[in-house]
Amino acid sequence: MTELDTVATVLGWCSLINILVLTASTLAVVVLRSSIVKLHSRLFEIEETQLTILYFKYLSAYKLITLCFFVVPYLSLKVVV
């Protein structure tokens, strides 16, 4: 196995793991919204209305980072190798 194959394999696994974490986070925010909002508003003293915006920012940033740093390089290496 060449070095590029190894890098592609690592990026593929990283992509998969990050996509699973993103999916689990999204499902948790959607399905368990009321209990998560109550918990986070008490823990961090943030208003419940602001938490929805913060959740959206977190999920969109995580998705963008996953795509830019794992999925796109993986697909690029798969095209080349």
TORMAR-498060 format. One record per atom (N, C-alpha, C): residue number from 1; residue in one letter; x, y, z. Coordinates in Angstrom, 1 decimal. Layout:
// TORMAR-498060
+------+------+--------+--------+--------+
! resi ! resn !     px !     py !     pz !
+------+------+--------+--------+--------+
!  NUM !    A !      X !      Y !      Z !
...
+------+------+--------+--------+--------+
***
This chain:
// TORMAR-498060
+------+------+--------+--------+--------+
! resi ! resn !     px !     py !     pz !
+------+------+--------+--------+--------+
!    1 !    M !    0.8 !   -1.2 !    0.0 !
!    1 !    M !    0.0 !    0.0 !    0.0 !
!    1 !    M !    0.9 !    1.2 !    0.0 !
!    2 !    T !    0.6 !    2.2 !   -0.9 !
!    2 !    T !    1.4 !    3.4 !   -1.0 !
!    2 !    T !    1.0 !    4.4 !    0.1 !
!    3 !    E !    1.8 !    5.4 !    0.3 !
!    3 !    E !    1.5 !    6.4 !    1.3 !
!    3 !    E !    0.2 !    7.1 !    1.0 !
!    4 !    L !    0.0 !    7.4 !   -0.3 !
!    4 !    L !   -1.3 !    8.1 !   -0.6 !
!    4 !    L !   -2.5 !    7.2 !   -0.3 !
!    5 !    D !   -2.4 !    5.9 !   -0.5 !
!    5 !    D !   -3.5 !    5.0 !   -0.2 !
!    5 !    D !   -3.7 !    5.0 !    1.3 !
!    6 !    T !   -2.6 !    5.1 !    2.1 !
!    6 !    T !   -2.8 !    5.1 !    3.6 !
!    6 !    T !   -3.4 !    6.4 !    4.0 !
!    7 !    V !   -3.0 !    7.5 !    3.4 !
!    7 !    V !   -3.7 !    8.8 !    3.8 !
!    7 !    V !   -5.1 !    8.8 !    3.4 !
!    8 !    A !   -5.4 !    8.3 !    2.2 !
!    8 !    A !   -6.8 !    8.2 !    1.8 !
!    8 !    A !   -7.7 !    7.3 !    2.7 !
!    9 !    T !   -7.1 !    6.2 !    3.2 !
!    9 !    T !   -7.8 !    5.4 !    4.1 !
!    9 !    T !   -8.1 !    6.1 !    5.4 !
!   10 !    V !   -7.1 !    6.8 !    5.9 !
!   10 !    V !   -7.2 !    7.5 !    7.2 !
!   10 !    V !   -8.3 !    8.6 !    7.0 !
!   11 !    L !   -8.2 !    9.3 !    5.9 !
!   11 !    L !   -9.2 !   10.4 !    5.7 !
!   11 !    L !  -10.6 !    9.8 !    5.5 !
!   12 !    G !  -10.7 !    8.7 !    4.9 !
!   12 !    G !  -12.0 !    8.0 !    4.8 !
!   12 !    G !  -12.6 !    7.7 !    6.1 !
!   13 !    W !  -11.8 !    7.1 !    7.0 !
!   13 !    W !  -12.3 !    6.8 !    8.4 !
!   13 !    W !  -12.6 !    8.0 !    9.2 !
!   14 !    C !  -11.8 !    9.0 !    9.1 !
!   14 !    C !  -12.0 !   10.3 !    9.7 !
!   14 !    C !  -13.3 !   10.9 !    9.2 !
!   15 !    S !  -13.6 !   10.8 !    7.9 !
!   15 !    S !  -14.8 !   11.4 !    7.4 !
!   15 !    S !  -16.0 !   10.6 !    7.9 !
!   16 !    L !  -15.9 !    9.3 !    7.9 !
!   16 !    L !  -17.0 !    8.5 !    8.4 !
!   16 !    L !  -17.3 !    8.8 !    9.9 !
!   17 !    I !  -16.3 !    8.8 !   10.7 !
!   17 !    I !  -16.5 !    9.1 !   12.1 !
!   17 !    I !  -17.1 !   10.5 !   12.4 !
!   18 !    N !  -16.6 !   11.5 !   11.7 !
!   18 !    N !  -17.1 !   12.8 !   11.8 !
!   18 !    N !  -18.5 !   13.0 !   11.3 !
!   19 !    I !  -18.9 !   12.3 !   10.2 !
!   19 !    I !  -20.3 !   12.3 !    9.7 !
!   19 !    I !  -21.2 !   11.6 !   10.7 !
!   20 !    L !  -20.7 !   10.5 !   11.4 !
!   20 !    L !  -21.6 !    9.9 !   12.4 !
!   20 !    L !  -21.8 !   10.8 !   13.6 !
!   21 !    V !  -20.7 !   11.5 !   14.0 !
!   21 !    V !  -20.8 !   12.4 !   15.2 !
!   21 !    V !  -21.8 !   13.6 !   14.8 !
!   22 !    L !  -21.6 !   14.1 !   13.6 !
!   22 !    L !  -22.5 !   15.2 !   13.2 !
!   22 !    L !  -24.0 !   14.7 !   13.1 !
!   23 !    T !  -24.2 !   13.5 !   12.6 !
!   23 !    T !  -25.6 !   13.0 !   12.5 !
!   23 !    T !  -26.1 !   12.7 !   13.9 !
!   24 !    A !  -25.3 !   12.2 !   14.8 !
!   24 !    A !  -25.8 !   12.0 !   16.2 !
!   24 !    A !  -26.1 !   13.3 !   16.9 !
!   25 !    S !  -25.3 !   14.3 !   16.7 !
!   25 !    S !  -25.5 !   15.6 !   17.3 !
!   25 !    S !  -26.8 !   16.3 !   16.7 !
!   26 !    T !  -26.9 !   16.2 !   15.5 !
!   26 !    T !  -28.1 !   16.7 !   14.8 !
!   26 !    T !  -29.4 !   16.0 !   15.4 !
!   27 !    L !  -29.4 !   14.7 !   15.4 !
!   27 !    L !  -30.5 !   14.0 !   15.9 !
!   27 !    L !  -30.8 !   14.3 !   17.4 !
!   28 !    A !  -29.7 !   14.5 !   18.2 !
!   28 !    A !  -29.9 !   14.8 !   19.6 !
!   28 !    A !  -30.5 !   16.2 !   19.7 !
!   29 !    V !  -30.1 !   17.1 !   18.9 !
!   29 !    V !  -30.7 !   18.5 !   19.0 !
!   29 !    V !  -32.1 !   18.5 !   18.6 !
!   30 !    V !  -32.4 !   17.7 !   17.5 !
!   30 !    V !  -33.8 !   17.7 !   17.0 !
!   30 !    V !  -34.7 !   17.0 !   17.9 !
!   31 !    V !  -34.3 !   15.8 !   18.3 !
!   31 !    V !  -35.2 !   14.9 !   19.1 !
!   31 !    V !  -35.3 !   15.3 !   20.5 !
!   32 !    L !  -34.2 !   15.6 !   21.1 !
!   32 !    L !  -34.2 !   15.9 !   22.6 !
!   32 !    L !  -34.0 !   17.4 !   22.9 !
!   33 !    R !  -34.6 !   18.2 !   22.0 !
!   33 !    R !  -34.3 !   19.7 !   22.1 !
!   33 !    R !  -34.7 !   20.3 !   23.4 !
!   34 !    S !  -35.9 !   19.9 !   24.0 !
!   34 !    S !  -36.4 !   20.6 !   25.2 !
!   34 !    S !  -35.5 !   20.2 !   26.4 !
!   35 !    S !  -35.1 !   19.0 !   26.5 !
!   35 !    S !  -34.3 !   18.6 !   27.7 !
!   35 !    S !  -32.8 !   19.1 !   27.5 !
!   36 !    I !  -32.3 !   19.1 !   26.3 !
!   36 !    I !  -31.0 !   19.7 !   26.1 !
!   36 !    I !  -30.9 !   21.2 !   26.3 !
!   37 !    V !  -32.0 !   21.9 !   25.8 !
!   37 !    V !  -32.0 !   23.3 !   26.1 !
!   37 !    V !  -32.1 !   23.6 !   27.5 !
!   38 !    K !  -32.9 !   22.9 !   28.3 !
!   38 !    K !  -33.0 !   23.2 !   29.7 !
!   38 !    K !  -31.6 !   22.9 !   30.4 !
!   39 !    L !  -31.0 !   21.8 !   30.1 !
!   39 !    L !  -29.7 !   21.5 !   30.7 !
!   39 !    L !  -28.7 !   22.5 !   30.4 !
!   40 !    H !  -28.5 !   22.9 !   29.1 !
!   40 !    H !  -27.5 !   23.8 !   28.7 !
!   40 !    H !  -27.8 !   25.2 !   29.2 !
!   41 !    S !  -29.0 !   25.6 !   29.3 !
!   41 !    S !  -29.3 !   26.9 !   29.8 !
!   41 !    S !  -29.0 !   27.0 !   31.3 !
!   42 !    R !  -29.2 !   26.0 !   32.0 !
!   42 !    R !  -28.8 !   26.0 !   33.4 !
!   42 !    R !  -27.3 !   25.9 !   33.6 !
!   43 !    L !  -26.6 !   25.0 !   32.8 !
!   43 !    L !  -25.2 !   24.9 !   33.0 !
!   43 !    L !  -24.4 !   26.1 !   32.6 !
!   44 !    F !  -24.7 !   26.7 !   31.5 !
!   44 !    F !  -23.9 !   27.8 !   31.0 !
!   44 !    F !  -24.6 !   29.2 !   31.1 !
!   45 !    E !  -25.7 !   29.2 !   31.8 !
!   45 !    E !  -26.5 !   30.5 !   32.0 !
!   45 !    E !  -26.7 !   31.3 !   30.7 !
!   46 !    I !  -27.2 !   30.5 !   29.8 !
!   46 !    I !  -27.5 !   31.1 !   28.5 !
!   46 !    I !  -29.1 !   31.1 !   28.3 !
!   47 !    E !  -29.7 !   32.1 !   27.8 !
!   47 !    E !  -31.1 !   32.1 !   27.5 !
!   47 !    E !  -31.5 !   31.0 !   26.5 !
!   48 !    E !  -32.6 !   30.5 !   26.7 !
!   48 !    E !  -33.1 !   29.4 !   25.8 !
!   48 !    E !  -33.2 !   29.8 !   24.4 !
!   49 !    T !  -33.6 !   31.1 !   24.2 !
!   49 !    T !  -33.7 !   31.6 !   22.8 !
!   49 !    T !  -32.4 !   31.7 !   22.1 !
!   50 !    Q !  -31.3 !   31.9 !   22.8 !
!   50 !    Q !  -30.0 !   32.0 !   22.2 !
!   50 !    Q !  -29.4 !   30.7 !   21.9 !
!   51 !    L !  -29.9 !   29.6 !   22.6 !
!   51 !    L !  -29.3 !   28.3 !   22.4 !
!   51 !    L !  -29.6 !   27.7 !   21.0 !
!   52 !    T !  -30.8 !   28.0 !   20.5 !
!   52 !    T !  -31.2 !   27.6 !   19.2 !
!   52 !    T !  -30.2 !   28.1 !   18.1 !
!   53 !    I !  -29.8 !   29.4 !   18.2 !
!   53 !    I !  -28.9 !   30.0 !   17.3 !
!   53 !    I !  -27.5 !   29.3 !   17.5 !
!   54 !    L !  -27.1 !   29.1 !   18.8 !
!   54 !    L !  -25.8 !   28.5 !   19.0 !
!   54 !    L !  -25.7 !   27.1 !   18.5 !
!   55 !    Y !  -26.8 !   26.3 !   18.7 !
!   55 !    Y !  -26.8 !   24.9 !   18.1 !
!   55 !    Y !  -26.7 !   25.0 !   16.6 !
!   56 !    F !  -27.4 !   25.9 !   15.9 !
!   56 !    F !  -27.3 !   26.0 !   14.5 !
!   56 !    F !  -25.9 !   26.3 !   14.1 !
!   57 !    K !  -25.2 !   27.3 !   14.8 !
!   57 !    K !  -23.9 !   27.7 !   14.4 !
!   57 !    K !  -22.9 !   26.5 !   14.6 !
!   58 !    Y !  -23.1 !   25.8 !   15.7 !
!   58 !    Y !  -22.2 !   24.6 !   16.0 !
!   58 !    Y !  -22.3 !   23.6 !   14.9 !
!   59 !    L !  -23.6 !   23.2 !   14.6 !
!   59 !    L !  -23.8 !   22.2 !   13.6 !
!   59 !    L !  -23.3 !   22.6 !   12.2 !
!   60 !    S !  -23.5 !   23.9 !   11.8 !
!   60 !    S !  -23.0 !   24.3 !   10.5 !
!   60 !    S !  -21.5 !   24.4 !   10.5 !
!   61 !    A !  -20.9 !   24.8 !   11.6 !
!   61 !    A !  -19.4 !   24.9 !   11.6 !
!   61 !    A !  -18.8 !   23.5 !   11.6 !
!   62 !    Y !  -19.4 !   22.6 !   12.3 !
!   62 !    Y !  -18.9 !   21.2 !   12.3 !
!   62 !    Y !  -19.0 !   20.6 !   10.9 !
!   63 !    K !  -20.1 !   20.8 !   10.3 !
!   63 !    K !  -20.3 !   20.3 !    8.9 !
!   63 !    K !  -19.3 !   20.8 !    7.9 !
!   64 !    L !  -19.1 !   22.1 !    8.0 !
!   64 !    L !  -18.2 !   22.8 !    7.1 !
!   64 !    L !  -16.7 !   22.3 !    7.3 !
!   65 !    I !  -16.3 !   22.2 !    8.6 !
!   65 !    I !  -15.0 !   21.7 !    8.9 !
!   65 !    I !  -14.8 !   20.2 !    8.4 !
!   66 !    T !  -15.8 !   19.4 !    8.6 !
!   66 !    T !  -15.8 !   18.0 !    8.2 !
!   66 !    T !  -15.7 !   17.9 !    6.7 !
!   67 !    L !  -16.4 !   18.7 !    6.0 !
!   67 !    L !  -16.4 !   18.7 !    4.5 !
!   67 !    L !  -15.0 !   19.2 !    4.0 !
!   68 !    C !  -14.5 !   20.3 !    4.6 !
!   68 !    C !  -13.3 !   20.9 !    4.0 !
!   68 !    C !  -12.1 !   20.1 !    4.4 !
!   69 !    F !  -12.0 !   19.5 !    5.6 !
!   69 !    F !  -10.8 !   18.9 !    6.0 !
!   69 !    F !  -10.7 !   17.4 !    5.9 !
!   70 !    F !  -11.9 !   16.8 !    5.7 !
!   70 !    F !  -11.9 !   15.3 !    5.6 !
!   70 !    F !  -12.5 !   14.8 !    4.3 !
!   71 !    V !  -13.7 !   15.2 !    4.0 !
!   71 !    V !  -14.5 !   14.6 !    2.9 !
!   71 !    V !  -13.9 !   15.0 !    1.6 !
!   72 !    V !  -13.6 !   16.3 !    1.4 !
!   72 !    V !  -13.1 !   16.8 !    0.1 !
!   72 !    V !  -11.7 !   16.2 !   -0.2 !
!   73 !    P !  -10.7 !   16.3 !    0.8 !
!   73 !    P !   -9.4 !   15.7 !    0.6 !
!   73 !    P !   -9.5 !   14.2 !    0.3 !
!   74 !    Y !  -10.4 !   13.5 !    1.0 !
!   74 !    Y !  -10.6 !   12.0 !    0.7 !
!   74 !    Y !  -11.0 !   11.8 !   -0.7 !
!   75 !    L !  -12.1 !   12.5 !   -1.1 !
!   75 !    L !  -12.5 !   12.3 !   -2.5 !
!   75 !    L !  -11.5 !   12.7 !   -3.5 !
!   76 !    S !  -10.7 !   13.8 !   -3.2 !
!   76 !    S !   -9.6 !   14.2 !   -4.1 !
!   76 !    S !   -8.6 !   13.1 !   -4.3 !
!   77 !    L !   -8.2 !   12.5 !   -3.2 !
!   77 !    L !   -7.2 !   11.4 !   -3.2 !
!   77 !    L !   -7.8 !   10.2 !   -3.9 !
!   78 !    K !   -9.0 !    9.9 !   -3.7 !
!   78 !    K !   -9.6 !    8.8 !   -4.4 !
!   78 !    K !   -9.6 !    8.9 !   -5.9 !
!   79 !    V !   -9.8 !   10.2 !   -6.4 !
!   79 !    V !   -9.8 !   10.4 !   -7.8 !
!   79 !    V !   -8.4 !   10.3 !   -8.3 !
!   80 !    V !   -7.4 !   10.7 !   -7.6 !
!   80 !    V !   -6.0 !   10.7 !   -8.0 !
!   80 !    V !   -5.4 !    9.3 !   -7.9 !
!   81 !    V !   -5.7 !    8.6 !   -6.8 !
!   81 !    V !   -5.1 !    7.3 !   -6.6 !
!   81 !    V !   -5.8 !    6.2 !   -7.3 !
+------+------+--------+--------+--------+
***
